[in-house]
Amino acid sequence: MAAETSPFQTFTRLHSTILDLVVGGSRKPEEVSRVLQVVKEHPDDYLVRLGLVPEPIAVSRDLLPATSIPRAMPQLGVWKDVYESWFGVTDFPNPPDLFVPVHREGFDRLIVVKQTLATSVIIAGLTRQLGKRGEKVWVNPDLGDPDQFTAGKWITRPETEWYAVWVRDYVEADEELANVSFNQHRRVKREILLASERLLLEAFHVETTGEHLDVSNWTLTASRGADGDVVGVYWYPGRRWLSVDWTGAGYRGAGLRAREVVSC
């Protein structure tokens, strides 16, 4: 069996071959030199600069991705109002200071998140606003302190105070993800909504439509409560309350669905 070729051996052979091509005139020395200069001067990102890998989405970029601007801008105005009237937050960022991921076809609803806004504050805001409508918020006490909910370790979000994610603009959680358990999402590392994001989405939906989400199904989130139980959110029409309840990590059913997100 032939010995495995090491990366250094491959490099050495390529170096020799390229030198022969330049000397033989089939490669222009000035063009090869420019490529090598990039490798020399930019050790951390020469692959990106040479177009060999896609440019990463940096959370520090100072402009919204061009494909996101038409869909994001109208929703940002509503989100600013939601944060002020529902949660008393008045420092909503200007669009250039907010990280919005590149839009993906079919994911048209934007959720804007302030990471320093405690889940308990979100619940208090929902309780206050829904209370004006004769509605309630119920949190299963078995979940423990909502501010101690933990995200699945595979979930990635920008390390910024404010960020946004895209989700499908569905009233019910994604039908495509029915009968898929938390553990299955974890195994394939699928990005799905956190409990805090789902609660924020409820405020946005009520503000814009006067109606509720998940009137027939649960949104299974990527958040876990005190005992490791998975947080689910749904509207209970009979009692007119927004329910923050728990389910098992391995449980799956037709009415238990996650909401996939486009994140960083």
ZIQUIFEN-V282517 format. One record per residue. N is the residue number from 0. RES is the residue in one small letter. SS is DSSP state (h for helix, s for strand, l for the rest). PSI is psi in radians with two decimals (* if undefined). Layout:
((N/RES/SS/PSI) (N/RES/SS/PSI))
This chain:
((0/m/l/2.37) (1/a/l/2.49) (2/a/l/2.51) (3/e/l/2.37) (4/t/l/2.26) (5/s/l/2.76) (6/p/h/-0.62) (7/f/h/-0.67) (8/q/h/-0.71) (9/t/h/-0.80) (10/f/h/-0.78) (11/t/h/-0.75) (12/r/h/-0.73) (13/l/h/-0.72) (14/h/h/-0.77) (15/s/h/-0.73) (16/t/h/-0.77) (17/i/h/-0.69) (18/l/h/-0.73) (19/d/h/-0.69) (20/l/h/-0.69) (21/v/h/-0.82) (22/v/h/-0.64) (23/g/h/-0.17) (24/g/l/0.04) (25/s/l/-0.11) (26/r/l/2.41) (27/k/l/2.18) (28/p/h/-0.61) (29/e/h/-0.59) (30/e/h/-0.74) (31/v/h/-0.66) (32/s/h/-0.65) (33/r/h/-0.69) (34/v/h/-0.80) (35/l/h/-0.59) (36/q/h/-0.68) (37/v/h/-0.77) (38/v/h/-0.68) (39/k/h/-0.77) (40/e/h/-0.31) (41/h/l/1.25) (42/p/l/-0.42) (43/d/l/-0.42) (44/d/l/0.51) (45/y/h/-0.51) (46/l/h/-0.69) (47/v/h/-0.82) (48/r/h/-0.52) (49/l/l/-0.01) (50/g/l/0.35) (51/l/l/-0.38) (52/v/l/2.68) (53/p/l/2.63) (54/e/l/2.27) (55/p/l/2.65) (56/i/l/1.93) (57/a/l/2.37) (58/v/l/-0.23) (59/s/l/0.05) (60/r/l/2.49) (61/d/l/0.21) (62/l/l/2.55) (63/l/l/2.51) (64/p/l/2.42) (65/a/h/-0.64) (66/t/h/-0.26) (67/s/h/-0.37) (68/i/h/-0.89) (69/p/h/-0.62) (70/r/h/-0.54) (71/a/h/-0.72) (72/m/h/-0.86) (73/p/h/-0.63) (74/q/h/-0.52) (75/l/h/-0.63) (76/g/h/-0.70) (77/v/h/-0.73) (78/w/h/-0.64) (79/k/h/-0.76) (80/d/h/-0.71) (81/v/h/-0.81) (82/y/h/-0.68) (83/e/h/-0.83) (84/s/h/-0.56) (85/w/h/-0.63) (86/f/h/0.02) (87/g/l/0.41) (88/v/l/2.14) (89/t/l/0.06) (90/d/l/0.61) (91/f/l/2.33) (92/p/l/2.66) (93/n/l/2.59) (94/p/h/-0.72) (95/p/h/-0.28) (96/d/h/0.05) (97/l/l/2.23) (98/f/s/2.09) (99/v/s/2.13) (100/p/l/2.84) (101/v/l/2.32) (102/h/l/2.47) (103/r/l/2.45) (104/e/l/2.27) (105/g/l/-0.23) (106/f/l/1.57) (107/d/l/-0.13) (108/r/s/2.22) (109/l/s/2.39) (110/i/s/2.12) (111/v/s/2.29) (112/v/s/2.29) (113/k/s/1.91) (114/q/l/-0.46) (115/t/l/-0.03) (116/l/l/1.98) (117/a/l/2.57) (118/t/h/-0.62) (119/s/h/-0.58) (120/v/h/-0.68) (121/i/h/-0.78) (122/i/h/-0.70) (123/a/h/-0.70) (124/g/h/-0.74) (125/l/h/-0.74) (126/t/h/-0.75) (127/r/h/-0.84) (128/q/h/-0.75) (129/l/h/-0.51) (130/g/h/-0.51) (131/k/l/-0.33) (132/r/l/0.11) (133/g/l/0.41) (134/e/l/2.90) (135/k/s/2.94) (136/v/s/2.24) (137/w/s/2.21) (138/v/s/2.12) (139/n/l/2.10) (140/p/h/-0.36) (141/d/h/-0.33) (142/l/h/-0.26) (143/g/l/-2.80) (144/d/l/2.08) (145/p/h/-0.47) (146/d/h/-0.17) (147/q/h/0.13) (148/f/l/2.44) (149/t/s/2.53) (150/a/s/2.58) (151/g/l/2.46) (152/k/l/-0.33) (153/w/l/-0.20) (154/i/l/2.32) (155/t/l/2.35) (156/r/l/2.67) (157/p/l/2.55) (158/e/l/1.05) (159/t/l/2.79) (160/e/l/-0.70) (161/w/s/2.45) (162/y/s/3.02) (163/a/s/2.70) (164/v/s/2.73) (165/w/s/2.46) (166/v/s/2.91) (167/r/l/2.52) (168/d/l/1.18) (169/y/l/2.54) (170/v/l/-0.86) (171/e/l/2.62) (172/a/l/2.84) (173/d/l/2.03) (174/e/h/-0.51) (175/e/h/-0.36) (176/l/h/0.34) (177/a/s/2.60) (178/n/l/0.49) (179/v/l/2.16) (180/s/l/2.90) (181/f/h/-0.78) (182/n/h/-0.62) (183/q/h/-0.70) (184/h/h/-0.71) (185/r/h/-0.72) (186/r/h/-0.64) (187/v/h/0.03) (188/k/l/0.76) (189/r/l/2.29) (190/e/l/2.04) (191/i/s/2.93) (192/l/l/2.52) (193/l/l/2.85) (194/a/h/-0.77) (195/s/h/-0.68) (196/e/h/-0.71) (197/r/h/-0.67) (198/l/h/-0.68) (199/l/h/-0.70) (200/l/h/-0.61) (201/e/h/-0.78) (202/a/h/-0.77) (203/f/h/-0.75) (204/h/h/-0.75) (205/v/h/-0.72) (206/e/h/-0.69) (207/t/h/-0.41) (208/t/h/-0.36) (209/g/l/0.02) (210/e/l/3.11) (211/h/l/2.81) (212/l/l/2.79) (213/d/l/0.99) (214/v/l/-0.21) (215/s/l/-0.29) (216/n/l/3.00) (217/w/s/2.60) (218/t/s/1.99) (219/l/s/2.18) (220/t/s/3.05) (221/a/s/0.32) (222/s/s/2.62) (223/r/s/2.55) (224/g/l/-2.88) (225/a/l/-0.67) (226/d/l/0.23) (227/g/l/0.00) (228/d/l/2.62) (229/v/s/2.40) (230/v/s/2.30) (231/g/s/2.61) (232/v/s/2.37) (233/y/s/2.87) (234/w/s/2.27) (235/y/s/1.66) (236/p/l/-0.69) (237/g/l/-0.64) (238/r/l/-0.09) (239/r/l/0.88) (240/w/s/2.66) (241/l/s/2.12) (242/s/s/2.29) (243/v/s/1.80) (244/d/s/-3.09) (245/w/s/2.74) (246/t/s/2.92) (247/g/l/2.66) (248/a/l/-0.44) (249/g/l/-0.04) (250/y/l/2.50) (251/r/l/2.64) (252/g/s/2.88) (253/a/l/-0.52) (254/g/l/0.06) (255/l/s/1.86) (256/r/s/2.48) (257/a/s/2.98) (258/r/l/1.97) (259/e/s/2.53) (260/v/s/2.68) (261/v/s/1.98) (262/s/l/-2.64) (263/c/l/*))
